[in-house]
Structures are given as structure tokens and as C-alpha cells.
Amino acid sequence: MVGRPLEAIGISEIPNFRRTLKDMSRHGLPRIGERWTVLYVEKGSVERDASSVALFQGDTATPLPVSNLAALLLGPGTSISQAAVRRVLDSGCCLLWTGEQGVRLYGFAGPMNSTSLLEAQVRAWADPQRRFQIAEQMYRRRFGEESSVNSIPELLAAEGRAMRAAYQNLAELYGIEWWGRDTDRDWQDQDPPNRALSAAATCLYGVSAAAISTAGLCPGLGFLHSGDPRSLVFDVADLYRLEYADVAWSVLASGAANLESSVRRALRDAFFEAKQIERTLRDLSGLFGAYP
């Protein structure tokens, strides 16, 4: 079997990053090293290979650095063996099943960790008043102002209005023709601004899912979002959505070729600069107040 570098199969946006999981904190949560990123693959079979995993395509095998990743995104035409799933999760890497070019998130799996923060999440989620307070706090962190509403449905409506205005302002900043967010169409039918946002969103879901899994939280117990097994993933990703929408549209405005791949590379660099996993864990800690 012939091995190939990542560049040869169209996933060159991921360098050989090194991740370290250092000593556990006093609450059982790992301290995450600086170098976390995501990797998207498609049209192949992910299987156990020696002590790690590899992407098999015909007669070639490309090693995948799962011990260096926050999340491995599996696109269309990709299968994965049970042994590979076990190895990926044992490495502390999340698995995400996505649409073409990493657009759309269909499901994910992550390793199991401490339950200390999970207990705080469940207590807060089960208390209607505390649940609304956390949802309101998320809104305030995103938009820098109080929502002036009194219920989750009203907060969702306020969030929708604020996001539409924010996208319009960002579109004007970059000179982008913008007709509104559209996630209902298939990837190939979306316009470039929506494709850029969708590619960025899936990467953001990946690192958010990785942080949620690392913290040992339940992804289905969201505070603003509900009724979906990924509700908390959406809540957490929303905290940073506008920040990384800015990155995505700066790539679009630059006229970069291979839009989705270019957006993923830009997001990778932005995640690295922001230490996004560590940042998300700190923010989750602040929301639930379980540990300093």
C-alpha cells in the first residue's frame, strides 16, 4: 500500500499540528494544548492502520494525524471501521459526519470525559429560570447588550433579528451582495456568501463539539436551542459565529480560489491564534460556574 501526503488528496489545509493533553485539572478536565484544528476528508475508507488510522483510496493509504486533531470531518463517500472509530475517540478526537466540502453537520461522536461540568449543566438546564439566565448571558456575550425579553421564544426571535442585521452590516463592509442566510439548499445550490458561511460554521461546530466533549457535557441539552441532539453545539458555536463569519467573508472578498477549502484554512489559522478550544472551555466554565 502506497502512502501519500495530505496535500495529494486535497486536504492540504491541515499541517502537522502537535497536540498535548497535559495533567488533569482538579475537576478532572484535561488542559488543552494550543494546537487544535480540524481535518476534512471524503471519498475513501478510514481504517485502523498500525497504531493510528489512515484514509484508504484505491491503492493508496494516507495517515491521518488524529492525535493532533480536535475533530475529523467525514464527507460524502467516506466510510469508517469500528476499530478506526475506537482509535479516533481514544485519541481525544471528535468525529463529525458532514455534507460535501464540510458543509452541513449531520452527526458527531466524541470521547467521554469527566462529569463534573455535566452535573452543573443538567442542574442549570432543569431550572427554567437558570436556563433562561444562561441563554440571556449567551445573547449578551454575542451582541454586547441586553435582549429586553422574558422568554426563550422571544430571545430566539431577538437573536434572529440581531443576526440578520449583523450579516447585513458585514456584507456592506466587504461589498458582498447578500440576500440572507439560506441553509435549506444543497451545497452546490448555495450562493458563494452562504457557502463560505456554511463551511466556516461546520469547522466551528467541530471545535465546539470537541470542547463540549472534552468538558464532558451533554450536547443535546442546549439553552437557547432545543429539540436536537446537537443543541448545545449550536449554542456554543453561536458565541463565536459572527467573529468567524468575518473571517469567512474576508476570504470570499479576497477572491480566493477553492472557496470552501480556503475558508477552512483561514478558520484553522484563526482557531490557532485564538486558542479556540481553551477559550471555549473557559467560556463554558464561566457559563455554568462549575470550576474556575
N, C-alpha and C positions, 0 to 999 in steps of 0.2 A: 504494500500500500504506500502511495507516494504522499508525502506531506507537503502542504503549501502554506505560505504566509497568509495572514488575514487579508492583505491587500489584494491577493489574487482572486478572492471570492467576493469582492465588493463590500467588505466591511472594514476598510482601512481607517475609518474614523476612530477606531479604538486602539490606542497604543498599548504597550506592555506595562500597564499600571501595576503597582505593588500595593497590596492592602495588608494592614496588620490589625489583628484583633488582640489588643493588649489585655492586661489584667482586668478582671471583672470589677465593676464598681460595688459599693457596699450594698446596693439593691439588686445585684445580680445582672446588671445590664452591661454589655461589653462596651468598652471605649473604642470608638471607631477611628481608624487611621484616616489620614487626609485623602487618600487616593481611591475614591469610589467612582465608578462610572457604569454605563450600561452598554450592552452589545446586542445588535440586531443581526439575526441570521435567517435565511429562508432557503427553501428548495434543497433539502438534504435530510439526513438522518443523524440525530445526535445520539451517540452511544458511548458507553464506558470504554476508555482506551488507556490501558496501563493504570496509573494512579489518578488519572484525571478523565476528561471527556473530550471527544473530538466530533467535528462535523464531517460526515462521510457523504461525498458526492461522487458517484461513479467509482473510479479507481483512486480517488484522492481522499486523504484524511487531513483535516486542518485542526490542530489542537486548539481548544477554547480555554482561555485563562480564567476559569470560573472562580478560582481562589482570589482573583484580583477584581472581581466584579460585584456591583450591588445587585444587578439584575441582568438576566439573559432573556432577550425578547425573541420569541419563536414566531416567525412569519408564516405565510401560506406555503404549503408543500413541505412542511417540516414535521418530522416525527421524532419522538424521543423514547428511549427504552426506560424500563423501570429502574435498571441499575444506574443509568445516567441521571435520572431524576434524584435518586438517593444520593449520588455523589455531588450533584449540584447543590442540593439543600444542605448536605453535611458540610459543604464549603462555606455556608453562610450566605449563599447567593439565592436571590429570588428568581422564579420562573414566571414569565408573562407570555400569554398567548395573544398575539396581536394580528391585525389585518395587514394588508400589503404596505410595505415601506414603514412598518411600525405604527401605522395609523389605525386607531381604534384599539381598545383593550377589551378582550373577551373573558379573561380569567387569569388568575395568578395563584402561585403557591409559594410559601416561604417557610424557612426553618422555624422551629419552636424555641422560645427563649423564656426568660423569667416572667412570672405572672404578677409581680408587684404593681406594675403600672396598669395591668389589665384590671385588677381589682378596683383601682381608683376610677378607671374608665367606666366599668359597669355600674358602680355606685352613682357616678355623675349622670350616666345615661338614664338610669332608672328613676331619677329625681327630676320631674318636669321643670321645676324652677331652675335647678342647676344646669340641666340640659340647655335651656334657653339662654342662661347666662354665658355658657361656653360658646354657643352659636353666635351670640351677640359679640363676644370677645373676638371671635374669628373675623366677624364682619369689621369690627373696629380696627383690627390689625391690618386688614386688607385696604380699607378705604380712608382710614385716618379720621373717622367721625362716627358719632352715634347714629344708629339706624332710626331712632324715634318710633319704633314699632313695639308691639307687645306679644307677638306670637311667631312661631316658626313659619307658617304660611306667609305672613306679612313680611317676615325677614327674607324669605326666598324671593318674593316679589321685589323688594328693595334691592336685593343683590342683583337681580336680573337687570333692573334699570341702571344701576351703577356700572355694571359690566358693559352694557350697550354703550353708555356714554364714554367709558374708558377706552373701548375699542375704537370708537369714532375719533376720539382725540388722538389716539396713537396712529390711526390711519392718516389723519391730516398731517401729523408730524412727519411721516415718512412718504407722503404723497401717494398713498395707496388707495385705489378705487375699492370701496368697501360697501357691500350690500347686506352685511350682517352675518352672524355665525350660522353655519349650516353643517350639522353633523349627521344628518339623515341620509345624505347621498353616499354612494360608494366612493372610495378614494379617487378613482380615475375621473369621476364626475365633479369633484370639488374644484373650485377655482383656486389659484395659487395662494392667496391670503389664507383661505381655510385650510389648505394642505399644509402650509407652514405651521399654522397654529395646532393642527391635529398631530403633526409629527412631534412638535415640542411637548404637547400635552401627554403623549404616550411615554416619552422619556421622563417627564415629571412624575407620571404615575409610577414608573419603575422605581425611581429613587424614593418616592413617598411610600410605596409598598415595602421597600427594603427597610426603611426606618420604622414603619409600623411593625413589621415582623421582628426586627431587632429589639424593639421595645416590648414585644410580647403582647401587643394589643390585638383586639378583635376587629378585623377590617369591616365587618358587617354592621357594627354599631356606630353609625355616624351621628352627628349632632345637627347639622343643617340638612344634609342629605339622609335619606332613609329608604328602606324597601329594596335595597340592592346589596349583595354580598361584598361590594366594593365601596360602600357608602363612606367609610372613614378615609379611604384612599382619595376619594373625590374631595372630601372636606380638607384634608391636609394639602393636597395639590393646589387647591384654590388659594391657599395662603400666599402662594408664590406665582400664581398663574400670570398676572399682569407683568411681573418682573421678567419672566421668561418669554412672554408674548413679545415683549420689546426686543429681546434677543432674536426671536424667530423672524420678526418683520424687518429687523436690520439686515438679516441675511437676504430676505426677499428683495429689499430695496437695493441691495448691492448688485443684483443681477446674477448671483451665483448659479452655476450650472448644478444639475442634480440636486434640486431644492431640498428634498427630504433628507438626503444624506448630509448636505451642507448644514442644515438645521441641527441634525443630531450631533455633528462635530462641534458646532457652536455651543450647543447645550452642554456637551461633555466638558468643554473648557470652562463654561460658566459655573457648572456644578463644582468643578475642581477649585476654582477661585473662591467660591462661596463656602466651601466645605459643607455641601448641602446636607449630607446625611447627619453630620454632627449638629448642624444648625436646626434641622428638623427635630432631632431628639431633644434639643434644648427647648424648642418651642412646645413640643408635646409635654415635656416636664412642666413648663410654666402653665399650660392649659389645665392639667389635671392635678398639679400640686403634689405629686407623689414622692418626688425626690428633688434635691437641689440641683 
